[in-house]
Amino acid sequence: MRSSEVHGSEDPAFGAEAPDAAASGGGAHEGGAGEAGIREACAHEAGAHEAGALRAGARGSADVLVVGGGIIGLVTAWRAALRGLRTAVVDPAPGGGAAHVAAGMLAAVTELHYGEETLLGLNLASAARYPAFVAELEQATGHDVGHRACGTLAVALDADDRAHLRELHALQTRCGLASEWLSGRECRRLEPMLAPGVRGGLRVDGDHQVDPRRLAAALLVACERAGVVFHRDLAQRLTVVRDRARGVVLAGGGELTADQVVLAAGSLSGRLAGVPDEVLPPVRPVKGQVLRLRVPAPYAPFLSRTVRAVVRGSHVYLVPRENGELVVGATSEELGWDTTVTAGGVYELLRDAHELVPGLTELPLTETLAGLRPASPDNAPLLGPTALPGLHLATGHYRNGVLLTPVTGDVMAEVLTTGVLPDEARPFTPRRFSPAPSPVRQEQPA
């Protein structure tokens, strides 16, 4: 079993002291061919990326420089390059970050929370784009990203959880969302491995899943093939010239210049030196611990869809992959930059998952991980230009980074090429957190 740490929502593009995610484990990982294929693809592309960086030095300044090479930074770079912009990414290990930890639920409906109805619109828009986005990405790269239109089942184990789920169903109905209330017996008919005590549930056929590790690997290849240049280094400081963002200084020495800079470094986005305080993104890390198990052939199919529940007030989900992997998560901990995988976190996840699906304890545990979600004050992303000319943000996606990947790429490409933030993204402008100007004090007549 392997254990590891992963920091932030994107790979750490700067700040060597700041971690983004952690994981642990050992032994063979289920779906070995797929996992090995991802590693082989990343290794194969590395040489091409380094050669691209050398070519970039000859070409000079880029049109767009993306700081952060996680899935949000990569999709931004890919879409910008497809629009004809000379694009570069700075990150010491592109393709990693929180995508290495995330479960990959595309759960616009079952992730709905009170007070997040505006975010719901963006989530639904991105979910609707996923099939075409996946088809385009797979055609461009030849990589399978593990997209499954398998649906989601959210269940309740006791009367309190059932009441909470009923309230969620009412909210979904008011928002015009498609979800079906099922009895406990109907839930177990869909998923026979569920515990006998399941009291009811919500069937949401429109909430799907994707494998974030495969998605990141495919985006890495897509960027390289679109001509994106990768600089495998840490961005140490934002360069500001005449009140405009003009690039970054690298920790390894040297400087990159660009007409526009996109800060897409997940939970680390607020830690880049040189960013003026008034445009510094208010993003904080929220720790999440996740487990990966393997479903041996005699137990398959263990689950046919994503299963979610609230157990004693704590959220737990089980995401089955077609390759036999089962992802169990996730804790939610406000512990700053800590990414330690703890015995308590592993115990709580296994305990809650066991109450939901008792047979789970028979499965081999292959990996434990901890990562940092980039959370904003309103749990919604920051997309588009800041008050500093030339500086854009694509960060703060919190629980929805994988889900919002397609729409984020489209939004950022549009604003980088036209200067106009699309209507669907205007509620998520970074300027919503800008301090209000102080009122001008008027002289009073004597």
N, C-alpha and C positions, 0 to 999 in steps of 0.2 A: 504494500500500500504506500502511495506517495502522499507527502504533505508539503504544501507550498503556500507562498504568500503572493498576492497580486495587489498592487496599489492603484487606487483611482479607478476612473471609468475608462480612461484611455491609458496607454502606456506612458510611463514617466518620461516626458520629453525634456524635462529640466529638473534641477534640484536633486542632486544625487542623494541627499539625506532624506528625501521624502518618498516612502514606499507607496505602491498602489494595490498590490494583491499578494496573497500567500497561499501555498498549497502543499499538501504532503501526501506521500503514498509510495508504493513499490510494487514490483511484480508487473506482469503484463496487463496493459490497459485493454478493456474489451473493445472490439472493433479495431484491433491492432493495425490492420491494413489501412484503414481510413486515417488513424492517428499518425501512422508512419508516413502516409502520403502527404499529410499537412506539413510535417517536419521536413520532408524531402523537398516539397514545393518551396517552402520558405528558404531553405538552404540554397536551392537552385536559383531563386530570384536574387539572393543576396549579392552574388557576383555581378549580376546585371545592374542592380541598384548602385553599387559602388562605381561601376563604369559610368553610369549615368551622372553620378555626382561629379566625376572628373570632367565630363562633357559640359556640365552646367558651369563649371568654373570658366570654361572658354567662352560660354555664351554671355556671362555676366548676370545682371539682375533678373529675377523672375517676376512674372506678373503677380503671382500669388505664392506666399509662403505659409504653409500650414504647420503650426506648432502642436505636435501630438499625432502619433501614428496608430491610435486605436481605431475602432470601426467608424467613429464619427469623423475623425480626421481623415481617414482613408476615403470614406465616401465623399467627403467634401473635395478632396484632391482629385478623385476620379471624375466626378461630375464637372469640376472646373476645367480639367484637361480636355474633356470631351467638348467643351464649349470653345476650345481653341486657346485657352490661357496657358502660358508657360508656368507650370506649377511645380513646387518643390515641397517636400515634407522633411521636418527635422525631428528626429526621435532616435534614441540609441537602439531600440529594439522594436521596430514597427510591426504591427500585427498582434501585439500582446495586450497587456492591460486587463481591464475588467472583463473584456470579452472572453478571456481565458477561464473566467470563473462563472460567468452568467449562464443561466439555464436556457435562455432563448425563448421564453414565452411571448407570444404575440397576442397579448391579453387585453385588448382595448375595452372589452365588456367586463370581464371579471376583475380587472384592476381598477374599475371605477371607484372613486372615493368621493364622499360628500365634499362639496366646495371646489371640485375639480372639473366642473362641467365644461369650462372653456378648454381645458387641456384635452378633454374627451374628444372634441372636434378634431384636434390635430392628430390624436391617436387613431381615430377612425379613418382619417384621410390617409395616414401612412399605412394602416393595415390594408386598405383597399388597393394600394399601389404594390403591395408585396408580391403577388403572383407575377406581374409584368417585370418588376425589379429583379426577382430571382431568375426569371427566364432570360433576361438580358445579360445578367451577370454570368450565369452558367454558360450561355452561348459565347460570351466574350473570353471566357477563361477555360472552359472545359471542366470546371470544378463543380461537384455536387455540394450544395450548401446545407443539405439536410432539412429542406423545408417540408413540413408535414401538415396537411389540412385535416388533422385528426380530431379537432374539437377539444373542449375542456369540460370537466365535470367538477363543480364546486359542491361540497357536501358538508353536512352538520352532524356532529356526534352526540350532542345533548340538547336539552330544551333551550338553553341560552344561545348556543350556537345556531340553532334552528331559527330562533327569533331574529338574530342578527342577519341570517341569510335571507329571511323573508323581507326584512327592511331593504336589503340590497336589491332584491328582486323588484320591490316597489320602485326604488330609485331608477333601476334600469328600464322599467316599464314607462315611467314618466319621461325618460330621455329618449323613448322610442327605440330601445335596443331589443334585439331578439334573444330571449332566454326563456327556457321552459322549466317550470317547477315540477320536480319528480318526487314521488314517495321514496322511502328508504328501500322498499322492495324493488321499485323500478331502477333505482341507482345500482343495486346489487345485480340486477339482471344485465345492466350494461357492463358492469365491472365486477365479476364474480369474486375477485380477491378482496373486495372491501369488507370491513368488519361488520358483523351482524348487527351491531348497535347503531349503524348509520340511520339517522332520523329523517333525512330528506336531502334534496340537493337541487342544483340549477344546472341544466344542460345548455351549454353555449357552443353550438357547432361552428360559430364564426371565429373563435379564438384558437389560433393555430400555434405552431412552433417552428423554430429554425435552430440549427446548431451554430452558436456564435463563433466557435473555433474555426469551423469550416468557412463561415461567412468572412471572418477576418482574413483567412488564407486566400480566399478567392478575391477579395478586394485588393489585397497586396499585389496579386498577379495582374488584376485589371489595371491598377495604377501604373505598374511598370510598362504594360503593353500600350497604355495611352500616353507614355512619355513622361510620366511624373518622375522627378529626380528625388532620390532619398539621400539625406545627410544623416548618417548614423552617429549622432553626437547629441549632447545636451544643450538646449538653449539656455543660456545663463542670464541674459538681460535683453529686454526689448530696446531697440534703438529708436529714439525719437529725434527727428531733425526738423527744425522750424515748425514745431507743433503738429507733426505728422509722424505716424508710425512708419518706419522705413526698413525694418528687418530685425535681426537678432545678433547678439554676440554669442559665440559658441564657447562652451567650457573647454574644448580641446584647442582653442585658438582660432582666430579668424572671425569673419563676420559674413553673414548672409544678408543681402538686400533684396527688397521686393517693393512693388507698388502698393500691394495690400498684404496685410498679415492677418491670419485667422488663428485665434487662440482656441484650440480644441484639445486641451490636455486633461479633460475630466476633472477629478477632484483636486488635481494640482494646478488648475487654471488660475487660481488666486494667488499663486506663489511665485510667479515670474517677476523677477526684479525689473525695475524700470517702467512698469506700468503705472501711470498716474493713479493716485488713490481714488479719484472721482470716477474712474472707469474700471477699476479692479473688480472682477466678477465676484459676487457674494456667494461663493460655492464652498460647501463644507463636506468633509468625508463622512459617510455613514457605512459602518462596517457590516458585512454580511458573510456568514460562514455557510458553506455548501458542501455536500457530500456527493460522491459518485460511487455507484454500486454496479455490479455486473449481474445480468440475468442469464444463468446457464441455460443451455438449450432445453433441458427437460422441464424448466419452469416457464418457458416462453409459450404464448405471449403472456407476460405478467400483467401489464396494463395496456389498453389499446388507445388511451388518450391521456392528456394531462389531467391529474386529479389534484384539487386544492381543497383546503379546509381551514377552519379556525378551531384550534384545540386549546381550550382553557384560555382563550384570548390571544393566543399566538398563531400566526399564519404559518402554514406549512404547505409545500407543494411537491408533487412527484411528477417528473417529466420523463417519459420513456422514449428512448431513441430506437430507431429501426435497427441499429447495430448491436442492440442488447444492453446498452448503457442505460442506467436509471439515475437521474439527477434529483437530489433531495435538498431542499432549501426552504427558507434561508432565514438566518437570524437578522435582526436589525438593531445595531448597537452604536450609540453615540460615544465613541471612545477615541476621537481624534484620529491620529495616523496609525494607531495600533492595527496590525494585521495578523496577530497571533491566532493560530488555530488552537482552540482551547478544548479541554476534556468536557467542560460544562456545555459548550456550544454543540459539540458532537453528540453528547448524551441527550440534550433537549431535542435535537432534530430527530434522532433515532427513536426516542420515546414517543414523540408526537406522531411520527410516521408509522410506528408500530401500532399505535391505537387506531390509526386510519386503515392500514393494510398489514395485518398481523404477520403474514408470510414473509414480509420484508426482511426479518431478522435471519432468514436462511440464506440470504444473498451475500456473496463476497463484497467486502468494502474495499474499493480500489484506490480511492483518492479523497483527501479532505483539503478544502481550500478556504481562504478568506480573502475578500476583496473590498474595495471602497467605492461605494456609489457616490457620484457627485450630486449633492442635493442643493437646491436653491431655496430661498425663503418661502416660496410658494409652490415648491415641488415641480416646477415647470422649467423647461429649458430656456436658455438665453441664446437667441439667434439673431445674427445680423450686425449692423454697424453700431459702434459705440460713439460717444461724444468726441473721441479722439479720431480725427480723420485718418483713414488708412487702417484702423484696427477694427476687426470684427470678432465676434464671439460665436462659438458653436459648442456649448457646454451646459452643465446643469441638468442633464437628462434624467438623473435619479433612477427610478425603477424602470424607465422606458427607453433606455438607450438603444437596445436592439430593435424594439418595435418602431422607433422613430428614425431609424437609419435611412429608409428611402426618402421620406419627406425632408429630412435635414439636408441630404445631398441636393435635392431639387431647389430648396429654399436658398441654400448658400450659393449654388451656382448662379441662380437668378440675380441675387444681390451683388455678387462679384462681377457679373458681366454688365448689368444694367444700372446698378446703384439703387434699385428699387426693391424694397422688402415686400414679398407677395402678401396679399390680404390675409391669407390663412396664418401667416406667421407674425402679423403685426401685434397681437396680444403678447407676444413673447420677445419683443424687442428688449435688449439689455437696458435701454433707457428708462424702463419702468422702475428701476431701482436707483436711478440717479437722484441725488439730493435736490429737493426743490430749491429754486433760487431764493435768496433772502429778499424780503420785501424792501423796496426803496423807501428810505425814510424821507418824508417831505418836510420842508421847512414850514413852520407855522408863522403866519403874520403876527407882528407884535400887537 
